[in-house]
Structures are given as C-alpha cells and as structure tokens.
Amino acid sequence: MSIWAVLTTAALALYLVTAWWHSRKHLPSGLSVEGKWRLPIAPRLLLDETFVDADGQRHCRQQIFDEIFRLIGQAEKLVVLDIFQFNDPADNRHDCHRQISVALRDALLARKHQRPEVEMVVITDPINAVYGGLELSHHQALEAAGIRVATTDLTIGRDPNPSWTALWRLCFRWLRHSPRGGWLSNPIGPGKVGLRSYLTLLNLNANHRKTLVVDEGERWTAVISSANADDGSSDYRDVAMRVSGDTALDLLASEREIAAHSGVTIGHGQPTAPTTDASGDTPRLRLLSEGAIKEALLAIIDNARATERLDIEVLYLCHRGVINALARAVVRGVEVRVLLDPNHHAFGVSGSGIPNRQAANDLVTAGIQLRWSDTHGEQAHSKVLLRHGGERPAHLLLGSANYTRRSLNDLNFEANVEWVAASDDPIIKSACTTFDRHWHNTNDEHYSTGPETHLDPSRRRYWQYRLMEASGWCTF
C-alpha cells in the first residue's frame, strides 16, 4: 500500500471517529438536566399574542419582556440572562414592532448604573456576532458597564450536523478570523463577514435557551421562555413561565455551568435548594433541559388516556418519535389537536414550508386534528404541549425546545418546564383558554386557519425534509 493510500485511510478513519464521537459523547454538567419536582412560588403564565381583528388590522399583546424588564429593574444581587438571539437593532418597523434588543440592553445598563454591585452575566449564542465575524455594539456597551458576556462554547455539546462538523473540527476550527474587514455578505443580517463565519454557521448548532434568573426580595425567580430578544422577533407569538423558588435555583445551577464552560465564572455563590420531594404534590413543576425534554414529552403523550386531550402549539414539529407517539395516542382514543406555524419564514428568509407542511401529511393521515397559525410576517413561535381532561392532573410543557431532532436529541441547548396541576389551576385554565382562542378564533381576534390551507402534497419535498432532519443539514 502506498504512503498516499495509508494517509488517506488514516484521514478517513479520523474523520469517521470524530463524527461518531462528537455526535454521541457524554455531555458536561449543566446539560441534559432532569430537575427534581419542586413546589412553585408565585407562578405566572406569560403570553405574547399577535392577531388580526375583524377589520384586518394586526394587534399585539405582549407580557414576556415587560416582566423580564421588571425583574431586572429590581435585582439587588444577581442577574443571569441566557438568550439565543440578542443582537444589534434591526431596521424592520411595522405595526407591532418593538426594539426589544435595545430595551433589554438599556434595562441591564440602567440597573447596573443604579446598583453597580449587582453581578450581571449575559449568556448568548455566537450566531449574534455571526460566529465572530462582527462586533456588536450591544456586547461592547454591556462589557464597558461591567456586565460580562459569555458567548457559548458550542463545542462542548454534541454535533447535530456531524458530516460537516467533523471536517470543521479537524480542519477549519483553527482558522483565524477578525470581526473587522469581512468581504462576504452577512447570511443573517446587514454587514460583511469573513469566510470562517460561513464555515462555522454550517455546524447548525445553537444555545437555543431563553431564560432569566434574578433575586427577587428574599427569593429567587426564573423566567423560562420561547421568546428571543431580537427586533425581528418582537411581534412573534410566544409563551413563558415565571416562577419563584427552588426551580429557579435549579436553572441557576445549570446556567452557571454553561457560563463556566464558556469562560465566565459567576461569582455569586450557588444558594442551596432543599432536597424536599414534591413528586406527590399538585401543583408541582420541574426544570428540563436538552434530551430530558424529549423523555418528558414522550412520557406525557404515551401516558395520555382516551378521556384526555393533547393540545400542541409549536413552531416546528417533525421529530419522528413525537409524530409516531401522537399517532399511537389517536389509536388509543385520545383527542389530539395540533396548531402549527406554516413556516413561511426563518431568520427573515422566505421558505418552502419545510418541515411543517410536509410533516403535517403524516399527522392528518394518523387522524390528528390540524390547524395552521395564520401569520402575517410573524412566526407562531411558541412551543407548548398541554394534556388535560379526564380525572387526572393536567400536564403543561413549555419552553425553548421545538419538536425536532436538534431540539430534543441532546444537540441544541434548550430549557423547558413541566407543570402538573389540577384542571382548575389558574395556569392550566389560562393555557386551555389560550389554546382554544388560537384554535377556534373569536369574533374580534383571528389566529388560525384550516388544515387545507398549507398542506403540501409534494413527495419530493416530503423526502427532502426527512433527509434534512435525519442528516442534520437543516436549520430546524
């Protein structure tokens, strides 16, 4: 065998081993967390809703960031914010537009100016700076004020697109780059970036969490959300839960680990959460992250009974395990209703409806009731599962995780909460009435349309979506 054959074989073996290992390796502490069941304190369901009235005018009701701003504005000890998209202001202005990114930056800066002793850490995804290709004025302003910014080190996680990322880890990860002087168009916004930004973008991984932990008086409070802090998302439909108590400490412990792995140490000591087991109490809740979300999601679906109903409202639903579990639930006599975003847009780019319009065919074939969110430039960005009806307590699952391979298979960094309570619990009642409003519409608020509106009969695009999800060559 020639030297070139030996080298080629060795290089191929190294590539295959790298791809295999980094798509299956053990995750570090802080990831794939299945929290203990906790007793909730001061819970509240937060909603951002966009709808069209009887005259065709768009309206927004927004609660999530108003509550986040309030919590930041009263902090006395510590603020830890983990947000996927938190970038410089966008130019798109329309009827529901808010400069969320500016407002969030200013809320942090204002509280830091009022209380310089408050420790503040912002954890964010490298996509905001296009993987080092741009300098962000937001980040510079925060750092200048003493607020530390931790750009997540995504290499600690598993690789959702291993066929490319193995090559990137071996060859391109080491390339130098500069946030100045790029010569290629920014693939996700204005400005110019270098080649390395494109090479890193193709890894298609993310810290997709949207969380906040702060001290609030004598207790700790968390917000677990589906909402991003970029201006283009300011009119999206989103959902969040605010809750105080030990769940906030569980989230803080997880975020502390992600920050440390990304080069930022949170100086404030970790408060000790009691070991009380609340698994037999109602209401109760627990923190779930990464792959633990999938286990809880499938358990909720698989345990549904014929007297119960499953209601789902989600941006992306194409995970084969979830689709199959929903189909089995229908066979058992469970009523299943799914409200999907039509996937008109992703990161400001018009799309072909992949994956929802194609995956929806499998849902309809299985006897699942389907409707589409009737969007007008925004996304129906929530990720909610509600199991209710019958005599048992209801289960509500919400947070950042879409029902996709990237979000559920320990690939993206995600954070959700699972809430268990009686059917007359205020959180459950609010979730039920919200879903019914979105599903049925009202005389004054239009949210959704029928299944025939966006179903895609193309078999080519159907198998395209299946291949994209299975291989990891996709953004969903």
Rosetta blueprint (number, residue, H / E / L):
1 M L
2 S L
3 I H
4 W H
5 A H
6 V H
7 L H
8 T H
9 T H
10 A H
11 A H
12 L H
13 A H
14 L H
15 Y H
16 L H
17 V H
18 T H
19 A H
20 W H
21 W H
22 H H
23 S L
24 R L
25 K L
26 H L
27 L L
28 P L
29 S L
30 G L
31 L L
32 S L
33 V L
34 E E
35 G L
36 K L
37 W L
38 R E
39 L L
40 P L
41 I E
42 A E
43 P E
44 R E
45 L E
46 L E
47 L E
48 D E
49 E E
50 T E
51 F E
52 V E
53 D L
54 A L
55 D L
56 G L
57 Q L
58 R E
59 H E
60 C E
61 R E
62 Q E
63 Q L
64 I H
65 F H
66 D H
67 E H
68 I H
69 F H
70 R H
71 L H
72 I H
73 G H
74 Q H
75 A L
76 E L
77 K L
78 L E
79 V E
80 V E
81 L E
82 D E
83 I E
84 F L
85 Q L
86 F L
87 N L
88 D L
89 P L
90 A L
91 D L
92 N L
93 R L
94 H L
95 D L
96 C L
97 H L
98 R L
99 Q L
100 I H
101 S H
102 V H
103 A H
104 L H
105 R H
106 D H
107 A H
108 L H
109 L H
110 A H
111 R H
112 K H
113 H H
114 Q H
115 R L
116 P L
117 E L
118 V L
119 E E
120 M E
121 V E
122 V E
123 I E
124 T E
125 D L
126 P H
127 I H
128 N H
129 A H
130 V L
131 Y L
132 G L
133 G L
134 L L
135 E L
136 L L
137 S H
138 H H
139 H H
140 Q H
141 A H
142 L H
143 E H
144 A H
145 A L
146 G L
147 I L
148 R E
149 V E
150 A E
151 T E
152 T L
153 D L
154 L H
155 T H
156 I H
157 G L
158 R L
159 D L
160 P L
161 N L
162 P H
163 S H
164 W H
165 T H
166 A H
167 L H
168 W H
169 R H
170 L H
171 C H
172 F H
173 R L
174 W L
175 L L
176 R L
177 H L
178 S L
179 P L
180 R L
181 G L
182 G L
183 W L
184 L E
185 S E
186 N L
187 P L
188 I L
189 G L
190 P L
191 G L
192 K E
193 V E
194 G L
195 L H
196 R H
197 S H
198 Y H
199 L H
200 T H
201 L H
202 L L
203 N L
204 L L
205 N L
206 A L
207 N E
208 H L
209 R L
210 K E
211 T E
212 L E
213 V E
214 V E
215 D E
216 E E
217 G L
218 E L
219 R E
220 W E
221 T E
222 A E
223 V E
224 I E
225 S E
226 S L
227 A L
228 N L
229 A L
230 D L
231 D H
232 G H
233 S H
234 S L
235 D L
236 Y L
237 R E
238 D E
239 V E
240 A E
241 M E
242 R E
243 V E
244 S E
245 G L
246 D H
247 T H
248 A H
249 L H
250 D H
251 L H
252 L H
253 A H
254 S H
255 E H
256 R H
257 E H
258 I H
259 A H
260 A H
261 H H
262 S L
263 G L
264 V L
265 T L
266 I L
267 G L
268 H L
269 G L
270 Q L
271 P L
272 T L
273 A L
274 P L
275 T L
276 T L
277 D L
278 A L
279 S L
280 G L
281 D L
282 T L
283 P L
284 R E
285 L E
286 R E
287 L E
288 L E
289 S E
290 E L
291 G H
292 A H
293 I H
294 K H
295 E H
296 A H
297 L H
298 L H
299 A H
300 I H
301 I H
302 D H
303 N L
304 A L
305 R L
306 A L
307 T L
308 E L
309 R E
310 L E
311 D E
312 I E
313 E E
314 V E
315 L L
316 Y L
317 L E
318 C L
319 H L
320 R H
321 G H
322 V H
323 I H
324 N H
325 A H
326 L H
327 A H
328 R H
329 A H
330 V H
331 V H
332 R L
333 G L
334 V L
335 E E
336 V E
337 R E
338 V E
339 L E
340 L E
341 D L
342 P L
343 N L
344 H L
345 H E
346 A E
347 F L
348 G L
349 V E
350 S E
351 G L
352 S L
353 G L
354 I L
355 P L
356 N H
357 R H
358 Q H
359 A H
360 A H
361 N H
362 D H
363 L H
364 V H
365 T H
366 A L
367 G L
368 I L
369 Q E
370 L E
371 R E
372 W E
373 S E
374 D L
375 T L
376 H L
377 G L
378 E L
379 Q L
380 A E
381 H L
382 S L
383 K E
384 V E
385 L E
386 L E
387 R E
388 H E
389 G L
390 G L
391 E L
392 R L
393 P L
394 A E
395 H E
396 L E
397 L E
398 L E
399 G E
400 S L
401 A L
402 N L
403 Y E
404 T L
405 R H
406 R H
407 S H
408 L H
409 N L
410 D L
411 L L
412 N L
413 F E
414 E L
415 A E
416 N E
417 V E
418 E E
419 W E
420 V E
421 A E
422 A L
423 S L
424 D L
425 D L
426 P H
427 I H
428 I H
429 K H
430 S H
431 A H
432 C H
433 T H
434 T H
435 F H
436 D H
437 R H
438 H H
439 W H
440 H H
441 N L
442 T L
443 N L
444 D L
445 E L
446 H E
447 Y L
448 S E
449 T E
450 G L
451 P H
452 E H
453 T H
454 H L
455 L L
456 D L
457 P L
458 S L
459 R H
460 R H
461 R H
462 Y H
463 W H
464 Q H
465 Y H
466 R H
467 L H
468 M H
469 E H
470 A H
471 S H
472 G L
473 W L
474 C L
475 T L
476 F L
